Amino acid sequence: MKYYLFGNWKCNPTNAQEAKKLFSDTAKGVKRSEKVETAVFPPFCYLAEFAGKKKEVAIGAQNCCFKESGAFTGEVSPKQIADLECKYVLIGHSERRKLFFETDGFVNEKTKLALSFDLIPVVCVGETDEDRTAGRAVEVVKNQLAAGLKDVDVKKVFAAYEPVWAIGTGKACGIAEAREMARVIREVLGPDTPILYGGSANAKNGAVYLKEAGYNGLLVGGASLKADEFAKMFQEIEGLE
Ligand code: PGA
């Protein structure tokens, strides 16, 4: 079984010196391993500095444009990201959906374009607190998958289940709910798509999602900004049978 430990730095750190330190400390805390693949997703401004530099840590972008090039002020295209030796790109993170009005249609266009440049899209899905309370969690996630991955070869993408209410709140998803959603996503995507869990994952709870809830890896936000915590997560995952 291959596992994945992915760190989403979001809009952090705020200067190059700290970013370089976090990257080198992260690389020191993990190993290149057959069993666990580690990747980090720094802000765009650090991608060129880090991509292809450490064999222990693959690099991904946190977003990409839905077009290859042209008049799209402020955007970075998947072709430009691929050209930097990045391997992954996050698509449809809930913060993009909520704060930057990204729709499933955009997610679908970006995913297809990223694939055309041989990037591996990590397509994020997840319900809000309101959706879950109303009993719509499974329906929302299924709809996001159907629309976001329409006409996509799902064997070439990763999916990340990140319940919105669990992101950055310290309230990680319960194992039973996480297991149920992994089952639903697996039913939709089939056996070949790695499925990650994200949402307040840390060194204490992270490996449990892999061991007991059927996930292939973790997408880690806050805890990936602490190299020692991230290293512990790596060790926990490497220690799984
Ligand atoms: P968190 O973020 O680990 O800080 O909850 C996860 C994510 O947004 O990918």
Boltz pocket constraint, residues with backbone or C-beta under 6 A from the ligand:
constraints:
  - pocket:
      binder: B
      contacts: [[A, 8], [A, 162], [A, 166], [A, 167], [A, 168], [A, 169], [A, 170], [A, 198], [A, 199], [A, 200], [A, 201], [A, 219], [A, 220], [A, 221], [A, 222], [A, 223]]
      max_distance: 6.0
